[in-house]
Each structure stands twice: as structure tokens, then as C-alpha cells.
Amino acid sequence: MKPDDLDRSLLKELEIDGRQSFRDLAKKTDVSVVTVAQRVRKLEEDGIVKGYSVLINQDKLGYEITTITEVTVSKGKLVEVQERIAKMNSVCAVFDVTGIEDSIVIAKFKNRDEVSGFAKELLSIPHVERTNTHLVLNTYKEDFRYPLVSE
């Protein structure tokens, strides 16, 4: 299913506040509650809406250190290694990328000891050949929600 203007409007509203009622969404999009309910359910069924969650300020919970780690993996073992890394508690994102490195990993930590342990654990994973970890000094934007625009 290719989302139309109504679907995009609903998605924008749900990204702002995923707890909005169908009634509130209907008022904002100028359609019936039944139409909103049908559209949202269809977006869920089609996998466009994967779920609903809350945005948490990680800094307020003590996760003040963000790392970006480049990972080089033995040929033919990339997916296996990425799946293992993705299961690690501190990992927020794992990307398969082009370039010299095979993968980029973004993770959050409370202190240097956690970063150190993570780096050592990554290097202990079979088929991980090399890592290069960057500590983020300042974050100017961190929002993985897609800014929906009209097509």
C-alpha cells in the first residue's frame, strides 16, 4: 500500500503523540472516526506502523555517553555478527554500510567502564576483525523518527 495524503497526515499526528484517540485524530484530519480507525489499522497491518513507544530522555536516566563504533567483519559473516551485536543491551542501532568499514553501531552508556566493557565484548565476538569507537562530545540532533512530508 502506498500511503496517500490522509495516511501521511495520520502518521504525522501519531509521531507527534502516539497516544491520541481516534476521535482526536478525526478532528485534526477532518474525517470520520471510523475512517481514522480503518486507516490506522491498515497502516498497522501493512507494517508501516510497527508499534507505539515513548521517547525517553536517555541523559536523564544517566546514559550520558553515546558511542559510534565502526566494525570490520570477516567476509561472509556480516549478518551473523550484526545480529549478535543488535542483541547487546547498550546498542541502539546497527547499520550495514558502504565504505571501508562493514557496520556502524550506535550505543549508550552511563560511564567509561561500560564503554570499555562494550569495546572489549565487541572485539571478542568471532569474526570481528577490528573496531574503531568514537565518543560523541555534543549532540545537536538525535531523532530517528522520519520527518514525514507530502509526496
N, C-alpha and C positions, 0 to 999 in steps of 0.2 A: 504494500500500500504506500502510495506517495502522499505525504501529508498536504492538505490544502490549507488555505488561509485560516479557516476555523481551527483546524488541528494545531497549527503553529501558534495561534492566539492562546489556545488552551495550554499548550506546552510552556509558553512564556509565563503564563499565570501560575502554573504548577511549579515552575522553577523558582518563582518568587516566594510562593508559600504552598507547599505540597499538602497542607492540611486544610485548604479551602474546601468548603462544601460545594456540591454540585449546584446548589441554589446560588451561591455567591459567584461561581464561575459563569452561570447562565446570565446573571445580571451584567457582568463585565463584558460578556461576548454577545449579548443581545440575542440569545437563542433560548429555547426551552430547556428545562431541567432534564427532560427525557433525552433530548438531543445531546446534551453535555454528557450524561451518563453513558449513552451508547458510544459516543466518540472516545471517551476516556477508556472504556472497556476495550474498544477496538485497538486503541494505541497500546494498551497493555498486552492484548492477545498477539499483536504483531511484533511485540518485543521492542517497540520504540520507547515505551515507558517500561524500564526494567525493574523499578521498585521505587519506594519512597524512603527518604532518610532525612537526617538532621545535619546541618552544618555545624561543626564543633570548632571552637577556637582552641587549637592544639596548644598554643602558648599558655593559655590559662590553666591547662592541665599539666603544665610542666615540660611539655615537649618543645623545648626552645631550640633544639639543634636539628636542622634539616641537612641531609647529605644528598648529593647527586653522585652516583658511582657508575663509572664506565666499566663494563665487564667484557673480557675476551674469553671465548669459549672454544674448545676443541671442535673441529669440523664434525658435523653430523650429530652433535649433542646439544644444540642450542635450545630446542623446545624443552627437552628433559630438564636442563639446568634452569631455564626461565620458570618452569612450573614449580620447581623446588624453591627457588628464590621467592616467588609470589606467595608462598605459604608462610614465609617468615613473618613474625609478629610486627616488626617495626616497618615493614615495607608498605608504602602507599601506592607505588606504581612500578611496573616493569614494562619497558618498551623494547621492541625489536627494532633496531635502527640501521640505517645505512652508514657508511663511513668506515674508519679503521676499527672501531670497537663494534662488538656484536649486539650489545644490550646496554640500556641505561636504566638504573634503579634509583628511585627516589624513596628515601626513608626518613623517619622522625625518631628523635632520641631525647632523653632527659638530661644526659650527661656524657662526658668524654669516655667514661668507662664503657657505656653502652655502645658508643661508636666503635671503640676499639674491639669489643667483642664481636660486633657485627662484621667488621672488616676481616677479622680472623676466621669467622664462620664462613663467610663468602669464599675465602681462599681455600678452605678445607673441603669445599664441595667438589666431588670428582668432575673433571673436565673443565673446571675454571682455570684458565691459564694465567690470567692477570687481571688486576683491578686497579682503578685509579679513582680515588674518592675525593670529592670536592666538598668542603663545608660552606654552606650558604651563610654569608655575612649579613645581608639585609634582604628582605622580601618586599618587593614593591607591588606585586600582584600574585595571588595564588588562589585560583578559582577554576576548577576543572569543568564547571558547568559550561555548556556550549551557548554562546550568545546567539540566540535564535533571531534570524532576520527574515523578512519576507523574500521569497524567491520569485 
